[in-house]
Each structure stands twice: as structure tokens, then as C-alpha cells.
Amino acid sequence: MSLRIADRVVLVDYGEVISTAQTRPDVAELLAITGVAEEAFWPVYWRYRDELDRGTLTIEEYWMRVAGDLGTSFSLATIQQLWAADYRSWISVEPGTVELLERLHLGGTRLALLSNAGFDFASTFRRSPIARLFERVFLSAEMDAVKPDPAIYLEVARELGVRPDQIVFIDNKLVNVEGARAVGAVAHHFEGVEGLRAFLEGLSSPTPA
């Protein structure tokens, strides 16, 4: 059954909303390539992530900084391995979310994607099978801002030709949800498919016969 949310745009994050969280095998692969302990790796992994997602660091620069903070160095071959393993870990799929997005699309609801992601995700997000559901794909690296910066939500609203309060935003990070609410958007903190289904159905209106 389709879902219709009239006069609004449903703006959805990718990581851990459309995708699943990084799995233990994903984590194990990254740790095996770096050769460092998990407790040392993750703080450094996240330390420069906003700069990567903002597009101010290249992938190679990002991993060189990670290596430096870990007291090691990575060859170009190792950086390529790390990039591939990291990329795979974020491109998984939560089928339940995709099914809900398809129901929205079938109901005529406007949909767009907003992800804190580097330039390397642009083609994947725009050319994957689910890309046809979205009228626009917004990447932080192309916008010189990252969630929860208010500027990123306001730019999306302008580009979509709607007011911020006409956006229904979905993200797995509460800080990003609160950032969207601060500019007037309706927002949902994603913690699972069932909660998202209830939220969307609560906003939906009957579809035309």
C-alpha cells in the first residue's frame, strides 16, 4: 500500500537509515588492514570525518591523517584497501527502509536524499537502483557544509523550492535531527524500521482512489 505525505518533501539520510550499521566483519577488516587496536582506531577514524564529508580533505589526505595520529604510515596500496573496505561498510542496505521509501514514491510523495558523505559517494547515490525514488540527491561534500549545520538544511529547502517547515527529515543521529528541527523541519530520529513506519503513517493522507 502506498503512502502519501502531501505538500511536503521527505528528506532522508543514507548511513544507518537506508543502510545498516557497520557490521563486525566490516570492523574486523578495517582493523586488520590498519593493524591497530579497536580502541585506538575509532576516535581517530571519526576525528577527521567531517572534513572528509565536507570535501576539504581528499580520501588519501584523510587516511594519511589517520595514520599520523596512530603513529604509523599507510602506503597508497593500503589506503586503497582502507577506502574499499570503508566504502563497502557504508553501502549496505536496510530493506525495510527501502520498502517504505518505495511506498512513499508510489503515493506521489516528494523524496530527496541528504547525506554527510564524500565526493566518492556521488555516483553511487545517483545511479543506484533506488536513485529513481529521489528527485534530488544532496551530498555534504558538494555543499561545503555538514549536518547539523543549519545552512545545509536551508540550502536543501531553497533548492527544492519549499519552506523548511515543509521538510520531513529522517536521520539516525539525534544531533542532526535536532539541527533540522531548529530550522523548522519536522524530523524523526531513526532507531528502526518499525518506528519509521509508524511515524510516516502518522503523517500520511489517503491516496487518491
PAVO-840833 format. One line per 5 residues: number of its first residue (from 1); their letters; for each residue x, y, z of C-alpha. Coordinates in steps of 0.25 Angstrom, whole numbers. Layout:
! residues N
NUM = A = X/Y/Z | ...
//
This chain:
! residues 209
1 = MSLRI = 0/0/0 | 5/14/-4 | 8/25/6 | 5/40/2 | 10/52/10
6 = ADRVV = 4/63/3 | 11/77/1 | 24/73/8 | 37/67/4 | 42/55/11
11 = LVDYG = 57/57/13 | 65/44/17 | 79/41/21 | 87/29/15 | 96/24/26
16 = EVIST = 89/15/36 | 75/19/31 | 75/13/17 | 88/5/20 | 91/-3/32
21 = AQTRP = 101/0/43 | 115/-5/40 | 116/-20/43 | 126/-27/52 | 132/-33/39
26 = DVAEL = 133/-19/33 | 140/-14/46 | 149/-26/46 | 154/-23/32 | 157/-9/35
31 = LAITG = 165/-13/48 | 172/-24/40 | 177/-14/29 | 182/-4/39 | 188/-13/49
36 = VAEEA = 183/-5/61 | 174/-8/73 | 160/-4/72 | 160/5/84 | 171/13/77
41 = FWPVY = 165/13/63 | 151/19/65 | 154/32/71 | 164/35/60 | 155/30/49
46 = WRYRD = 144/40/54 | 153/51/57 | 155/56/42 | 142/50/37 | 135/64/36
51 = ELDRG = 146/69/27 | 145/57/18 | 130/59/17 | 131/74/15 | 140/71/3
56 = TLTIE = 152/79/9 | 161/66/11 | 163/56/-1 | 162/41/3 | 177/40/2
61 = EYWMR = 179/52/12 | 168/47/21 | 175/33/23 | 189/40/24 | 184/48/35
66 = VAGDL = 178/35/42 | 191/28/40 | 199/40/46 | 190/40/59 | 192/25/60
71 = GTSFS = 207/27/59 | 209/19/46 | 208/21/31 | 200/15/20 | 205/12/6
76 = LATIQ = 196/16/-5 | 192/1/-7 | 188/1/8 | 180/14/6 | 173/8/-6
81 = QLWAA = 169/-5/3 | 164/4/14 | 156/12/5 | 150/0/-2 | 147/-7/12
86 = DYRSW = 141/6/18 | 133/9/5 | 127/-5/6 | 123/-3/20 | 114/9/17
91 = ISVEP = 107/4/5 | 99/-8/11 | 84/-8/10 | 73/-8/21 | 61/-14/12
96 = GTVEL = 50/-9/21 | 54/6/19 | 55/4/4 | 41/-2/4 | 36/10/12
101 = LERLH = 42/20/2 | 36/12/-9 | 23/13/-3 | 24/28/-2 | 29/29/-16
106 = LGGTR = 17/21/-21 | 8/30/-13 | 13/42/-20 | 21/48/-8 | 33/56/-12
111 = LALLS = 46/50/-7 | 61/55/-6 | 74/49/0 | 83/57/9 | 96/50/13
116 = NAGFD = 108/54/20 | 117/48/10 | 129/50/2 | 130/52/-13 | 133/37/-16
121 = FASTF = 118/34/-12 | 112/43/-22 | 111/34/-34 | 107/22/-25 | 95/30/-19
126 = RRSPI = 91/36/-32 | 92/23/-41 | 88/12/-31 | 74/5/-33 | 67/13/-22
131 = ARLFE = 72/27/-28 | 60/27/-37 | 52/30/-24 | 59/43/-21 | 56/56/-29
136 = RVFLS = 70/61/-23 | 82/55/-16 | 90/65/-7 | 104/62/-2 | 111/70/8
141 = AEMDA = 124/70/1 | 117/77/-11 | 111/87/-1 | 123/91/7 | 115/88/20
146 = VKPDP = 111/76/28 | 99/73/37 | 95/78/47 | 100/92/41 | 86/100/39
151 = AIYLE = 92/104/26 | 91/91/20 | 76/89/23 | 73/103/18 | 81/101/5
156 = VAREL = 73/88/2 | 60/95/5 | 63/106/-5 | 68/96/-16 | 55/88/-14
161 = GVRPD = 46/101/-14 | 40/98/-1 | 40/105/13 | 48/98/24 | 35/94/31
166 = QIVFI = 31/86/18 | 42/77/20 | 41/64/27 | 55/60/31 | 60/46/35
171 = DNKLV = 73/43/41 | 80/33/51 | 87/43/58 | 80/51/69 | 89/63/67
176 = NVEGA = 85/64/52 | 70/62/55 | 71/74/65 | 78/82/55 | 67/80/45
181 = RAVGA = 56/83/56 | 64/96/59 | 61/102/45 | 46/98/46 | 46/84/39
186 = VAHHF = 38/72/44 | 49/62/48 | 49/47/52 | 61/41/60 | 62/27/52
191 = EGVEG = 64/16/62 | 58/5/54 | 48/2/42 | 36/0/51 | 37/13/57
196 = LRAFL = 39/20/44 | 27/13/38 | 19/18/50 | 24/32/48 | 21/32/33
201 = EGLSS = 8/26/34 | 4/37/45 | 7/48/35 | 1/41/23 | -12/45/16
206 = PTPA = -21/36/8 | -16/33/-6 | -26/36/-18 | -35/24/-22
//
